[in-house]
Amino acid sequence: MHILMCNDDGILADGLRHLASYLSQYYRITVVAPANEQSAKSHALTTEIPLKLDAYNGEDENPRLYALTGTPSDCMKFGLSYLLSDDMPDLVISGINHGFNLGSDVLYSGTVSAAMESCFYGIPGLALSVERYTSERGDEMHPFIHELIERIYVKGQFDGLLNVNFPLRGSCDWDHFKMVSQGLQTYSNIIDARINSRGQDYYWLAGELDYGAESVPTDVEYARKGFITGVALTWKQQCDIGMESVKNILDKI
């Protein structure tokens, strides 16, 4: 099995490197990741400056490591459309990301967007995030991730995209794994306004998580309770209810 890996924390991030090394015991791994951190870049593409690719090790090594001076989506398009066009992967994995990618935050996530690029090529995808990455937590997560790949993608032949989030603490087993609906992740105090030493205004985009309970249990709520959450995603954002609503409005005019 050939797996293409990426992230948005950059090629040197422990979450990516540790998982790639662990999975290379079982699979052939190719990594194409951003040369620098690209968090919250969503599906952004680099179109106005050239990209540069650096190989971090030899062609015969496993995992094979490449760094691209672009966004996560740049990396996936480069890998799937060019670098591996004659050696396509069986699965795309993005992560392990340092920080949750829950609910509506997936719209901003470079981690999830990189995994979602696989959908455009008919390849299964898996986005992996943890509340806060540590090497100790990674060691606990890795065997479960391997089992998840075997159970869902290899034996189960799942051909879609799965977004999986791990809490910082707790058991990594199927008793603590929940397939749930995607929730709404909201924030307060989003703009942090400041004044510099010259008396000029400047701003940080920040925000504090709102912890209001949702009416229906979602990935946001279950993650806060310490569960591993899984949400199946797709690139298609069409709202069928909205489509019918607009059609009904037009029929009445």
N, C-alpha and C positions, 0 to 999 in steps of 0.2 A: 504494500500500500504506500502510495506517494502522497505526502501532505505538504501543502504550501502554507507557511506561517507568516504572520505579520503582526503589527500592533500600532499604537499611536504614541507610546512612550519612548520609542526610538530603539535602535539596534542594540544599544548597550544596556537596556533595561533588564533587570534580573528576572522579572516575571516571564519575559519571552525567552531569554537565554536558558534559564533553568528548565523550563518546560520542553523546549526544543531538545536539549540534551537528554532529558528523561525519555521522551518519546522516541528518540533515535535508537533506543534499545529494541523497539518493536516495529518501527516504520522507517521509510526513507524520507528525510526531512529536508526541504528547501525553505530558507528564510529570506524574504525580501521585505525589509523594514525601513522606516525612515531613518536617515542619518542623524536627525535631531528630533527632539520631542515635538509632537504634532497633536497634542490633546485638543479636543473640542473642534477639530477641523471638519467634522461631518464628512460629506462626500466631495469636499473641495478638490479641484484639480488644478495643476500648475500648467498654464497655457502660454505665458508670456516670457518665461525664461527657460533655458535648457536645463535638463536634468543630468546628473552625473551618477554613475553606478560604480561602487567600490566592492571588490570581492574581499572578504575577511579571512578566507582560508582557501585550501586547495579544492580542485574540482572533484576529487575522489573522496573527500571527507563527508562525514555524516554526523551532525547536520551541515549542510552547505549554507554559508552565510553571505548575504549581500546587503549593502546599505545603499539606498537611493535618496538623493537630495530632493525629496518631494513629500507629498502628503500620503497618508495611508491608502487612499484610493488610487493615487499615482502608482504606488508600489504594487497594488493588486493588478491594475491594468497592465503595468509593465511586465509583471510576472506571467499573467495569463495570456496576454496578447503577443508577447515577444519572447521573453526569456525561456519560457516553458511551452511554447506553442507546439513543439514536437515531443513534449514529455509532460502532458497535462496531469495535474494532481487529481487524486480521487476525493480529496477533502481539503477545504480551506479552514484554517484555524487562526483567529485573531486574539491575541492576549498572551499571557494573563495580564489584564490591565490593573494598574494600581489605582483602585477606587471603583465604587459601584457604577454600573451603567443600567439603571432601572427606569421602568416606566417611560414617560415622555422624554427623558433625557437621552434615549437612544437616538433621537433626531439630531442631537449635537455631537454624538460620539464618533470619534474617528475609529475606535475599536470595532464598534458594531458596523459602521459603514464599510470598513475593510472586509469584514466577513460577508456583508451583503453583496459585495461585488461578485461573489461566487454565483449568485442567482442568475446573473446576466450571461453566464457561461454554462448553465445547467449542471453546476457542481455543488454538492452539499456544503454548507458552511456552519461554523461554530464560533460564537463569540464568548470569551471567558473573561470575567472580571471578579475581583475580590475587594472587599471593603477597604482593606489596607494590605499591601503585599509585604510579606516577610519571607525569608528563606525557610523558616520553620513552618509557616503556614503552607508554603509551596510544597514542601515535602509531604504534608498531610493531604494536599489536594491532588497531587500527581497520580497516585494509583486510582483514585476515583475517576479522574478525567480519562485515563486509559480504559477503565471499565466502561465508562459512558460511551466512548468511541466504539468499542467492540459491541456493546449491547444495542445501541441506537443506530449507528451508522453502518457497521459491518454486518451484524446478524439481522438487525431490523431493517436495513436497506433504506433508512430515512433519507430522502433526497432534498430536504428543505434546509432552512436556516434556524438555528436554535441559539437563543441568548441566555447564557447561564451566569448567575451571580452567586458568589460565595460570601458568607459572613466571615469576619475576622476569626471568630472562635466557633467551636462546635464540631461535632462528628461529621466526617465526610463519608456518608453512606446513604443508601437508598431510602432509609427510614426518615432521613432529614432532607430529602429532595422532593420538591413540589412543582408540578406543572400547573401554572396559574395564568390568569389574565394579566395583560399589560396595564399598569396603573398610570396615574398622573402624579408626576414629581413636581411639586411647587416650592417656591422660595419667597422669602421676605428680605427686605433691605438689600435689594439686588444691586443698587448703585451706591458705591462708597465714594462720596465727594470729599476732596481734600484741597488744601492750599499749599503751594510750594513756598520756598524761601523768598521768592520774588513776588509773592502775593497773587500768583496766578492760580486759577482753578484747574484741577485735573481730577480724573475719575478712574476708579477701578471697578470692573465688573466683578462682583463678588456674590453675595447672597447667602442666606442661612436657610437650611431645610425647614419646611413646615411639616409638622408631624401629626396633622389631623388624620383621624381614621377615615378610610374610605368605606362607602356603603357596601361595596362588593370586595371580598378579599382579592388582592392583587400581588404582583411581584414586590411592589414597594412595601406593602404591609408585612408580607411573609419574610422578607429580608430583614426587616426590623426585629422580627421575632426570632431570628437566628437560623432560618431555614436556607438551604440552597434552592434557588428558584430557577425555573426554566420557562421560557416563553418562546413559542414558535413565531417567527416574523417573516414578512415578505416585503419586497420593494414596492408592491402595488398599494397606493394610498387612496384609491377610489372609495368614496363613501356611498354605499348603495342606498342607505336611508336618505341621504342628502340628494342623490340623483332622483329618487322617486318624489321627494318633496318639491324640487324645482319643476319637475314634469307636471305635477299636480297644480302648482301655481300657474304655470303657463297655460294649462288646459282651461283654467278658470278666467283667464284674461281675454 
